[in-house]
Amino acid sequence: SAYIKNPQHCITRVELSVCCGNLLDRDVTSKSDPFCVLFNEVDSSWVEIGRTETAVNNLNPVFGVKFKVDYHFEEVQKLKFALFDEDKCSSQLYEHDFLGEYICTLGVIVSNKKLHRPLTLANSKPAGKGTITITALELSDNRIITLTLCGRKLDKKDFFGKSDPYLEFHKQGDDGKWINWIVPLISLCNGDVDRSIKVLCYDYDNDGGHDFIGEFQTTVNKMSEIEFECINPKKQKKKKSYRNSGIIILKSCKVERDYTFLDYILGGCQIMFTVGIDFTASNGNPREASSLHFINPLGSNEYLSAILAVGQIIQDYDTDKMFPALGFGAQLPPDWKVSHEFAINFDPTNPFCQGVEGIAQAYSVCLPHIRFYGPTNFSPIITHVARFATQALQQETAAQYFTLLIITDGVISDMDETRHAIVQAAKLPMSIIIIGVGNADFAAMEFLDGDSSVLRSYTGEEAVRDIVQFVPFRDFRNAPKETLAKSVLAELPQQVTQYFKQRNLSPSNTASE
């Protein structure tokens, strides 16, 4: 079937509903009159987005006013929900009593779908027993319509041979059958199933002088009708005996949801994050300032910067925030054998670190206890994550998607094995992000990023989809820290939805239509 692409925009509109319980009672003679104010963080300052209505004499308000915000997966969007007791008819917040607040990211809200948390005061102490519940809902109309059409007894326009009739939205051959037409409902009728649609039928000519055959009007709701007469208004006026210029037959009409990345996240999909760190000798002695692993007086280096930039966003989409952190290309104590997939916390049975801060801590502790060696082999660590993705695949649900971040300084030694591992991983719920640190030649990394051509294994097998995103860290050294994350994570939402759609998997807990 033909598919008219509906590119998923990085920006999605999200509606946030707020209700609270057991709010502090600041009024002496009656209960508090609460309202909620939403702020987002811009350049380290809180900027107000909007306010709810005031719930009079109510310590357990369910606010009717919803907040609408733009959702960007590849950004850290920090939000603050602040509750106040309305005391005066004033727009100035300092005129009202503060009841408590909750600060989080938008990513945390959508990954939980319904978030229930305690409120705190400005000094981080509990705001009594006050709680806040935030519910996220995607606002966009993601329905698509699939039409299967054919024609019968359409007017012939060619003197020699059969006509080549086509509808205004699709060209076809001379057999009077059109292949399936799939289009976003919002594009066809602005999402209004009762909106009138005009369908024009032409005979295709190579010179561009297409001949008009006829037309008809309908709506999506009326597309249960089996046949539509194709009318040529000029012929209809000239000939009293004119009936039609043929019949357009609707064989099937199906309206369904075209699931977005946010649908899968709201449906409970978890992004399982793993980090792979290059400890080969080409990085230099970590005790020397020239080394890429040297931790500067500010407590950072390019490896740590890359881990934090990507991890601080992805960690919002994994509820337990326990991430495997693996190293490769180093000799390990006590026998100093080279390993290409070792836990940097030196616990192979439990390689998990608590959040990105836990990864950074394990990395810093690991450095003085290993010997940098080589070669730079990617395939073991890719295969390691692929094993877990294979287990998730067997569940036949859209519950988990695996993301492997590899940070490296140089040329891959096992290119054939790496290509093969990536081609196999492309069949799994898995994506790979590669960040190149230092000033090496990263041409081979660009080759693995299949944006310009389809990646093939050494056996000639093609990757069923592009799952690799590569960026050199040096391009972002002087850019704001969030720019790196935007670049490396921009393709991930599309890769997630593409995989689950190829497997015909709906969100595990489908949001209400």
C-alpha positions in Angstrom: 0.0 0.0 0.0 1.1 3.6 -0.5 1.8 5.7 2.5 1.7 9.5 2.5 4.1 10.3 5.3 3.0 12.1 8.4 6.3 13.3 9.8 6.0 13.4 13.6 7.0 16.8 14.8 9.3 17.1 17.7 6.8 19.5 19.3 3.6 18.0 20.7 0.9 19.8 22.6 0.2 18.4 26.0 -2.6 19.2 28.4 -1.9 19.0 32.1 -4.8 18.6 34.6 -4.2 19.3 38.3 -6.0 18.2 41.5 -4.8 18.5 45.1 -5.6 16.9 48.4 -5.3 17.9 52.1 -4.0 21.4 51.4 -2.9 23.6 54.2 -5.8 25.7 55.7 -4.6 29.3 55.9 -8.0 30.9 56.6 -9.2 31.4 60.1 -13.0 31.5 59.6 -13.2 29.3 56.6 -11.2 26.9 54.4 -8.5 28.0 52.0 -9.4 29.2 48.5 -6.7 27.6 46.5 -5.5 28.3 42.9 -2.5 26.7 41.1 0.2 28.6 39.1 2.4 26.8 36.6 5.9 28.1 35.9 8.6 26.8 33.6 12.4 27.3 34.0 14.0 29.7 31.5 17.6 30.6 31.9 17.5 29.6 35.6 14.5 31.8 36.3 10.9 30.8 36.8 8.5 32.2 34.2 4.7 31.9 34.7 2.8 29.9 32.1 -0.7 30.2 33.5 -3.1 29.9 36.5 -6.2 27.8 37.3 -9.4 29.2 38.7 -9.8 29.6 42.4 -11.6 26.8 44.2 -13.6 28.5 47.0 -13.4 26.9 50.5 -11.9 23.7 49.2 -8.9 21.8 50.5 -9.2 19.1 47.9 -9.7 21.0 44.7 -10.0 19.5 41.2 -9.2 22.4 39.0 -11.2 22.8 35.8 -8.6 25.0 34.0 -6.0 22.9 32.2 -2.5 23.9 31.4 -1.3 23.5 27.8 2.4 23.2 27.1 4.6 22.2 24.2 6.4 18.9 24.8 10.0 18.5 23.5 11.4 15.0 24.2 15.0 16.1 23.6 14.9 19.0 26.2 14.9 19.1 29.9 11.6 21.0 30.6 11.6 21.9 34.3 8.1 22.9 35.7 6.9 24.2 39.0 3.4 23.8 40.3 2.7 26.3 43.1 -0.5 26.5 45.2 -1.7 29.7 46.8 -4.7 30.7 49.0 -6.4 33.6 47.4 -6.8 36.4 50.0 -7.2 39.5 47.9 -8.3 40.5 44.4 -4.7 40.9 43.2 -2.7 39.3 40.4 0.5 39.7 42.6 1.4 36.3 44.1 3.0 37.8 47.2 -0.5 39.1 48.1 -1.6 35.5 48.6 -0.7 32.8 51.2 1.7 30.1 49.8 0.3 26.5 50.3 3.1 24.4 48.8 4.8 23.5 45.5 6.0 20.6 43.4 9.0 20.8 41.0 9.6 18.2 38.3 10.3 17.8 34.6 7.6 17.4 31.9 9.4 14.2 31.0 8.6 12.7 34.4 5.0 13.7 34.1 4.4 12.1 30.7 6.3 9.0 31.6 4.1 8.5 34.6 0.9 9.7 32.8 -0.6 10.3 36.2 1.8 11.7 38.8 0.9 11.8 42.5 3.4 13.6 44.8 3.6 15.4 48.2 3.7 19.2 48.2 6.7 21.0 49.9 7.2 24.4 51.3 9.9 26.8 50.1 12.3 25.3 52.7 11.7 21.8 51.2 9.7 20.8 54.3 6.4 19.0 53.8 3.4 21.2 53.2 1.4 19.4 55.9 -0.2 16.4 54.3 -0.8 18.3 51.0 -0.5 16.4 47.8 -0.8 17.2 44.1 -1.9 14.9 41.2 -0.9 15.8 37.7 -2.4 14.0 34.6 -1.0 14.4 31.1 -3.0 14.1 27.9 -1.7 14.5 24.3 -3.9 17.0 22.4 -3.1 16.3 18.8 -5.5 14.4 16.5 -3.4 11.4 15.4 -6.0 9.5 13.5 -5.3 8.2 10.0 -7.8 7.1 7.3 -7.1 4.3 4.9 -9.2 4.1 1.8 -9.3 1.3 -0.7 -10.9 2.5 -4.0 -11.5 1.3 -7.5 -13.3 2.7 -10.6 -15.9 1.2 -13.0 -16.9 2.4 -16.5 -15.0 5.6 -16.2 -15.1 7.7 -19.4 -12.3 6.9 -21.9 -10.2 10.0 -22.8 -7.5 8.3 -24.9 -8.1 7.4 -28.6 -5.5 4.7 -28.5 -5.4 2.3 -25.6 -7.1 2.5 -22.2 -7.4 5.6 -20.1 -5.1 6.1 -17.1 -7.6 7.5 -14.5 -6.4 8.9 -11.2 -8.0 10.7 -8.3 -6.7 14.0 -7.2 -4.7 12.3 -4.5 -3.3 9.3 -6.3 -2.3 8.2 -9.7 -2.9 4.6 -10.9 -2.6 2.2 -13.8 -5.1 1.3 -16.5 -7.0 -1.4 -14.5 -9.3 1.0 -12.7 -8.0 0.0 -9.3 -6.1 2.3 -7.0 -3.8 1.1 -4.3 -4.6 1.9 -0.7 -4.5 5.6 0.2 -3.4 6.4 3.7 -3.5 10.0 5.0 -3.7 11.8 8.4 -7.4 12.6 9.1 -6.3 16.1 10.0 -4.9 16.6 6.5 -8.0 15.2 4.8 -10.7 17.0 6.6 -9.1 18.9 9.5 -10.3 16.1 11.8 -14.0 16.9 11.1 -15.6 13.7 9.9 -18.7 15.7 8.7 -16.7 18.2 6.6 -17.4 18.1 2.9 -14.6 16.5 0.7 -14.5 17.0 -3.1 -12.9 14.1 -5.0 -11.8 14.8 -8.6 -11.0 12.1 -11.2 -8.7 12.8 -14.1 -7.2 10.8 -17.0 -3.4 11.1 -16.6 -1.4 12.3 -19.6 2.4 12.4 -19.7 2.4 16.0 -21.2 0.6 17.3 -18.1 -2.6 18.0 -19.9 -4.7 15.7 -17.8 -8.4 15.2 -18.9 -11.1 15.8 -16.4 -13.5 12.7 -16.0 -15.7 13.7 -13.2 -16.2 14.5 -9.5 -18.2 13.8 -6.4 -18.6 15.1 -2.9 -18.8 13.2 0.3 -17.7 13.2 4.0 -15.8 10.7 6.1 -19.0 9.8 7.9 -20.7 9.0 4.5 -17.8 6.9 3.3 -19.7 3.8 4.4 -21.5 4.2 1.1 -20.3 1.6 -1.4 -20.4 3.6 -4.6 -20.2 7.2 -5.8 -21.3 8.5 -9.2 -18.5 10.4 -10.9 -20.2 13.5 -12.4 -18.9 15.8 -15.1 -20.9 19.0 -14.6 -20.3 20.2 -18.2 -21.7 16.9 -19.7 -24.5 17.0 -17.3 -25.6 20.4 -18.5 -25.3 19.5 -22.2 -27.0 16.1 -22.2 -30.3 15.3 -20.6 -29.7 11.6 -20.9 -26.3 11.9 -19.1 -26.1 9.7 -16.0 -22.5 9.7 -15.0 -18.9 9.4 -16.2 -18.3 6.2 -14.3 -18.5 4.9 -10.7 -15.9 5.2 -8.0 -16.2 2.2 -5.7 -15.1 2.4 -2.1 -14.1 -1.1 -1.1 -13.1 -0.2 2.5 -12.7 2.9 4.7 -10.8 2.5 8.0 -10.1 5.3 10.5 -7.6 4.4 13.2 -5.0 5.9 15.5 -1.6 6.7 14.2 0.3 6.3 17.5 2.9 8.9 18.3 6.0 8.6 20.6 4.0 10.3 23.4 1.2 7.7 23.0 3.7 5.0 23.7 5.2 6.8 26.6 1.8 7.6 28.1 0.9 4.0 27.5 3.7 2.9 29.8 6.7 2.3 27.6 10.0 2.6 29.5 13.2 3.8 27.8 15.9 1.4 29.1 19.2 3.3 29.1 22.7 1.8 29.1 26.1 3.6 28.8 29.2 2.1 27.2 32.5 3.9 27.9 35.7 3.6 25.9 38.8 2.9 28.2 41.3 2.2 25.4 44.9 3.5 25.6 44.4 6.1 22.9 42.5 8.2 25.5 45.7 8.9 27.3 46.7 8.5 31.0 43.7 9.7 33.1 46.2 11.2 35.6 47.5 13.6 32.9 45.7 16.8 31.8 46.1 15.8 28.2 43.9 12.7 28.7 40.3 12.7 27.5 39.5 10.9 30.8 41.3 13.5 33.0 38.8 15.0 35.4 39.4 18.8 35.5 39.2 20.9 38.7 35.5 21.5 37.9 34.9 17.8 38.2 34.2 17.1 34.6 35.5 16.0 31.2 34.0 15.2 27.8 32.9 11.7 28.8 31.1 13.0 31.9 29.6 15.9 29.9 28.2 13.5 27.3 26.8 11.1 30.0 25.0 13.9 31.8 23.7 15.7 28.7 22.0 12.5 27.4 21.3 10.8 30.6 19.5 13.7 32.4 16.8 13.5 29.7 16.5 9.8 29.2 16.4 9.0 32.9 12.9 10.6 33.2 11.5 7.7 31.1 12.7 4.9 33.3 10.8 4.7 36.6 13.5 3.0 38.7 16.3 5.0 37.2 18.7 2.1 37.5 21.1 2.1 34.5 23.8 -0.4 33.5 27.1 1.3 33.0 29.7 -0.7 31.0 33.3 -0.2 30.0 35.4 -1.7 27.2 39.0 -1.8 26.1 40.6 -2.0 29.5 42.6 -4.5 31.6 40.9 -5.4 34.8 42.3 -6.5 38.2 43.3 -8.9 39.5 44.5 -10.8 36.5 44.6 -7.8 34.2 42.8 -9.4 31.3 41.3 -7.2 28.6 37.5 -6.9 28.7 35.1 -5.3 26.2 32.0 -5.4 28.4 32.7 -5.0 32.1 30.6 -3.3 34.8 32.3 -0.1 35.8 31.1 -0.7 39.4 32.9 -4.0 39.2 29.8 -6.0 40.0 28.9 -8.1 36.9 25.8 -9.5 38.6 24.5 -6.0 39.3 26.0 -3.4 36.9 23.3 -0.9 37.7 23.9 2.7 38.8 21.3 4.9 40.5 20.5 7.7 38.0 23.1 9.6 35.9 24.7 10.8 39.1 25.3 7.2 40.0 26.9 6.5 36.6 29.2 9.6 37.1 30.2 8.4 40.5 30.9 4.8 39.4 33.0 6.2 36.5 35.1 8.4 38.8 35.8 5.5 41.2 36.6 3.1 38.4 39.3 5.2 36.6 42.2 4.6 39.0 41.6 0.9 39.3 41.9 -0.2 35.6 44.6 -0.1 32.9 43.7 1.5 29.6 44.4 -0.9 26.8 42.6 -1.9 23.6 41.4 -2.5 20.9 38.3 -0.4 20.3 35.6 -3.1 20.0 32.0 -2.1 19.8 30.3 -5.3 19.0 30.4 -7.0 22.5 28.7 -4.1 24.2 26.0 -3.8 21.4 25.4 -7.6 21.6 25.2 -7.3 25.4 22.3 -4.8 25.2 20.7 -6.7 22.3 20.3 -9.7 24.5 18.0 -7.8 26.8 16.1 -6.2 23.9 15.6 -9.7 22.5 13.9 -10.7 25.8 11.6 -7.7 25.6 10.8 -8.5 22.0 9.4 -11.9 23.2 6.8 -10.2 25.3 5.1 -8.8 22.2 4.2 -5.6 23.9 5.3 -1.9 23.5 6.6 -1.9 27.1 10.4 -1.4 26.8 12.7 0.2 24.3 16.5 0.1 24.8 18.9 2.9 24.2 22.7 2.4 24.2 25.0 5.4 24.5 28.5 4.7 23.4 31.2 7.3 24.1 34.5 6.7 22.3 37.6 8.5 21.2 38.6 6.8 18.0 38.5 4.3 15.2 36.5 1.1 15.6 38.7 -2.0 15.5 36.0 -4.6 14.9 34.1 -2.8 12.1 32.7 -5.9 10.4 31.4 -7.4 13.7 30.0 -4.0 14.7 28.1 -3.6 11.4 26.7 -7.1 11.8 25.7 -6.4 15.4 23.9 -3.2 14.4 22.0 -4.8 11.5 20.8 -7.5 14.0 19.9 -4.9 16.6 17.8 -3.0 14.1 15.3 -5.8 14.3 15.0 -5.2 18.0 13.5 -2.5 20.2 16.8 -0.7 20.4 18.7 2.4 19.3 22.4 3.3 19.5 23.8 6.8 20.2 27.5 7.3 19.6 29.3 10.4 20.8 32.9 10.9 19.6 35.2 12.7 22.0 38.5 14.2 21.2 39.8 15.2 17.7 40.1 11.9 16.0 38.9 11.0 12.5 35.3 9.8 12.9 34.5 8.9 9.3 33.8 5.3 10.3 31.2 6.5 12.8 29.5 8.6 10.2 29.3 5.5 8.1 27.4 3.6 10.8 24.9 6.5 11.1 22.7 5.4 8.2 21.2 8.8 7.4 22.8 9.0 3.9 22.7 5.3 3.0 21.4 1.9 4.2 23.9 0.1 6.5 24.8 -3.4 5.5 26.5 -6.1 7.4 29.6 -7.9 6.0 27.3 -10.6 4.7 25.3 -8.0 2.6 22.2 -8.0 4.9 20.6 -4.6 5.1 19.5 -2.9 8.3 15.7 -2.9 8.4 15.8 0.6 9.9 18.3 3.3 10.9 19.0 3.0 14.6 22.4 4.8 14.9 22.9 8.5 15.7 26.5 9.8 15.8 27.7 13.2 16.8 31.2 14.5 17.5 31.4 16.2 20.9 33.9 18.8 19.5 31.0 20.4 17.5 29.3 21.3 20.8 32.3 22.3 23.0 31.3 26.0 22.8 27.6 25.5 22.6 25.0 25.5 25.4 25.1 22.1 27.2 21.5 21.4 26.1 22.4 21.6 22.4 24.3 18.3 22.5 21.3 16.4 23.9 18.9 18.0 21.3 21.2 16.8 18.5 21.7 13.2 19.7 18.1 12.6 20.8 16.3 14.3 18.0 15.8 11.0 16.0 15.0 8.7 19.0 11.2 9.4 19.2 10.8 8.5 15.5 12.9 5.4 15.9 10.7 4.2 18.8 7.5 4.7 16.9 8.9 3.2 13.7 9.9 0.0 15.5 6.6 -0.5 17.3 4.6 0.2 14.1 6.6 -2.2 12.1 5.7 -4.8 14.8 2.1 -3.7 14.8 2.3 -3.0 18.5 -0.1 -0.6 20.1 0.8 1.2 23.4 0.5 -1.2 26.3 -2.1 0.9 28.1 -3.8 2.8 25.3 -4.8 6.3 26.4 -8.5 7.0 26.0 -9.4 8.3 22.6 
